[in-house]
C-alpha cells in the first residue's frame, strides 16, 4: 500500500524507466507535468546513485514555488535554493542578507561531498560568476559558539582573502568588507531606490534612485494583487522612452540608509507622462507616473481548463487553481 507520494510514484512503470536512466552528469528533458506533480517526479530521481540534482527554472517565482513543493516532500534539509533576482541589473544594486545566506548554503552544499539533496535556481542564477571551488574553500572560516580564536591570526586571514579593516561598518551590503569592528546602526537618512526594466527580457534596467520619487503601495486582503502607484519627477523624454512596454519588472526598495528592504516587486501595467504644479506661478514639474502589480499577467490573463472528480472539496479546487496561477 502506498503511504507517500513517492511510494505511489513507484507504481508507474514509465516513470520508473525514466528514473533508472538518470545518471550523474546527464541531462533529461521531462514534459507533460504541471503544478506539484513536477516536484514529485524530480524528488523521486534523488538516490544513492544520484545524490545531487540541479534544477533550473525560468523565473525566480517558479524556483521558489518548486523549492516549497520539494521541501514538503523531501524535507527542508534536502532542498537548497540559490536565490537570484529576475532583473539582472538588480543583482548589482540591491543588498539582501537572505539572498547571501541562500547562496552560501547552496555553495556549501555543492562543496560537501557527503551531503545529498536538490539545488534549485532560476535561469539568471546560471549566468552569475561564482568563485573557483578551491578559492572558495580556502576563504571559508568556520566559527563555533564558545570556541576561542587568535584574533591576530583571524585578522590576517580576513585581510588575505580580500577584506579591508576600517574603523566603522557603514552597513550591510557595503563593499568595504568591514567585519572586524562594528557600531550600532542608526535609523536616519531616508532611503529609496526604484529600478524599472527596459524591456520584457529584464536584462537592462533604469535606476531612478537619484530622482524625486513618491509612491503608494496597496495590499488587498483578497480580490486584487498588490499594486504600486509611483510618481517620478522631472524625468527626461529620453529616459521615459526607455520604458517602452507593459510587463517590465519594477522593484522598489525603501527604508533608511542602515535598514532597508524591497517593499514591492511586480510588473509594469501602465505608464503616463504629464505635468503637475501651479501654472500661474510657473512652477510646473514633469512627472512619469507608473502603475505596477504583482503577478498581474497571471491575475489578468491566466486560464484554467481542468476537471475534478465528483465530490471534490473546495480545498482541492483552490489548489488546482493556485497550481495554474503560479506557472
N, C-alpha and C positions, 0 to 999 in steps of 0.2 A: 504494500500500500504506500502511495506517495505521501510523504509528510511535509515536504517543502516544494517550492517551485523547481529547484534543481533536481529533486527526485522525479518530478513529473517530466522534466526535460529528458531524463534517461529513457523514457518510453518511446521517444521519437527517433526512429532508426535513421532518417535522413539527416537530422541534426547531429546525431552521434557520428555518422560517417564524415560530416564536415569537421567535427571537433577532432577526430582522430588524425586528420590531415594537417592540423595546426601544429607547426613546429617552430623552434627558435629561429629568429632572423628570417621569417617568412611573412608575406603579405596575403591577406584574404579579403575578397570582396563579398559582402553579405548583403542581400537585398530582400525586400518584401516584409520587413518588420517595422512596426510603429509603436510609439509610446514606450511603456515599460518593458515590452517583450524584447526590445533590443538589449536592455540591461541583463535580462536572464540569459540570453544567448552568449553575450560576452563574458558574463560571470562563469558560465559553465566551461569556458575554454581554459580557465586558470587551473593548473595542475602541477604535479611534481616535475613533469617534463617541460612545462611552460610556466615557470614561476613568476615571470614578469611580463606584463602586457601593456603596451602604449596605445591609447585610443585618442584619435584626433577628430574633433568635431568642427563644424563650420563656424560656429559662433560661441562666445563665452557663455551666453544664456543656455545654450544646448549642453555645454560642458557641465554647468552647474546642475542642471536637471538630471543628466546622466550620472553624475557623481552621487547625487542623493539617492537615486534608484539602486545603484551598485552598493552603496553603503548599507541600505536596508536589507540587501540580500547577503552580502559577504561580511558586513561589519565595518565600522569606520577605520579599524586598524589595518584593513586590507585595501583601502582605496585612498588615492592621493590626487590632489588637484593642483596643477601648475597654472595659477591664475594669470590671465593676460587681459588687457583692455582691447575691445574690438576696434577702437580708434587707435591706429598706430602712433599718432602724434601724442596721445595722452600718456604713452609709455615714458616720455621724456619730460612730462610736465607735472604729473600728479605723484605724490608720495603716499604710500599706504602700508602700514605695519602688517595688515592682514595679507596683502599681496606678497610682501617679502617673506613672511612666515610660511606661506604655502609653497613658495619656490624653494626655500631652504629644506623643508620637509621632503619635497619631491627629489631634490638633488641628493639628499642623504639616502633616500630610498634607492635611487639608482646606483649609488656607490656601495651600498651594503649588499654583498654577495649572498648573504644568508637569508635576507628577507624576501617575501613573495607578496605580490599584490598587483593592482591595476593603477596606472597613472593616466589621468585624463587631462587633456589640454585642448585649446582651440587651434585653428589653423594659424592664427597670428603667433601663438606660442612656438610653433616650429620655425619661425623666422628670426627669433631672438638669438643674439650671440651670447653663448654661455662660456664660462671659463674652462680651460683644459682640465680634465678629471684629476691629473696629478697636481696641478697648481691648486685646485680647489681642496684637495686632500691635505696638502701642506699648509694651507691657510686656515684650516679648521682648528678651533680651540674648544675643548670640552671642559666646561666648568660645572662642578658639583657643589650643591649646597653644603656648607660646613668644611669643604676642602680648602687647605691653605696653599697659596701660590706665592712665588717670589715675584713681587711687584716689578722689580727692575728687569727681570727676565721677560715678564709678560709685556712690559712697555717696549722692550727691544723687539720682541716678536711682532707686536702690532705695527710698529714702525716698519719692520722688514716687509710685511705683507701689504703695505700701502697706506696705513693710517697716518694722520698727522696730529701731533699733540698741540692743543690750543688751551687757552685759559678758560674758555666758556663755551658750552654747547649752544649753538644758535637754535636748535630744534630738530625734530625728526625730519629726515629727508634731505638735510644739507649735505653738501659734497665734501665737507672737511673731515668727515670720519672721526669726529671728536668723541671718543668713548672713555677717556681717562679721567676727565673731570666734568661735572655737570652741576647745574643750578636749577632751582625751582622755576618752572615755566610760569610766565605772567600773561594774563589774558588782556592784551592791549593791541592796538593797531588792527583794525578790521581787515579781513582778507576775503577777496572774491576773485575767482578765476573761471572764465567761461570759454569753452572750446566748442567750435562747430565744424564738423567735417565739410570738406569742399564738395564731395560727391558721394554717391551711394557706396563706393568701394571703401570709403573711410580710411584711405591711405594718407591723405593730406588734410590738414585742418587749419582753421583760422583761430588765433588766440586773441580774445577781446579783453584780456586782463588789464590792459592799460587804459581802457575806456571807462567812462562812467556807465555803470550797469545797474538797472533797477529791475527786480524780479519778484514774482509772486508764484509760490508753489501750492497747488491744491491737491489734496489727497482725499478721495471719496471713500467712504466705508464700502460702498458697492455701487454698481451701475456704470462707472466710468473709470478709466485708468488715471494715474497721477498725471497732472498737467502743469506745465511751466509756461507762464506768460512773462516774457523778458523784453525789456527795452534797453537798447544800446544807443548812446548819444553821440552825435557828430561823427558818423561813420561815412567815409568817402564812397563815392559811387563805384570806384574800382574794387573796394573791399566788399561792398554789397554784391557785386557781380560774381564774386567767388562763391556765394551761397546760391547755387543755381536751381536746386530742385528739392522736392519733398523726399522724406525718408532718410536724410542725412543724420548722423549721430550728433546729439547735443549733450554735453557734460558740464555740469555746474558744480563747482566746489566753493564752499564758503565757511566762514568761522572767524578765527583770529590767527594772527601770524604764527603763534605757537601751538594752536589747537584748531585744526580744520578737517573737513571731511567732504566727500562727494555727497551732495544732498539731492541731486537729480541726475538721471541718465535716461535719455529717451530718444525718440525720433522726431525730426522736424516735420511739422504738419502744415504750417503757414508762415509766410514772411510778408512784411509790409514796410515800405519806406515812406516817411512823412515828416511833418514838422510840428513842433509844439512851442508855445510861448505867447508873448504879447506883441502883436503886430504893430500897435501904436507906439510902443517904446522900442521897436526894432530889436527886441530880444527873442529871436527865434532860434531854436535848436532843431537840427535834423535828427531823426531817430530811425533806427531799424528795429522794428518790433517783430519778434518771432514767437510762435506758439509750438510747443513740443509736447508729446505724450509718450508715456512708457508703453511699449508693446502696442503702438497704435495700429500697425498693419494687421496684427493678429486680431485685435479687438474689432476692427472695422471690416476686414475682408475675409477672415477665416471662415471656412465652410466645413461642415462635418457630414459625412454620408456613412451611416453605420446602422446596425440593427442590434437589438438587445433581446435576450430570451424573455419569455413571459414570466412575470413575477420579479423582474429585476428591480431592485430598490433604488431610491434617489441617489445614494452614495455611489453606486456603480455607474449611473448615468453621468454624475458630476465628474467622476474620474475619467470617463471616456472623453468628455468634452475638454477637460484640462490636458489630456494627452495630446489632442489635436491643437489646442491653444498654444502649447509650448513648442511646437515644431518651427 
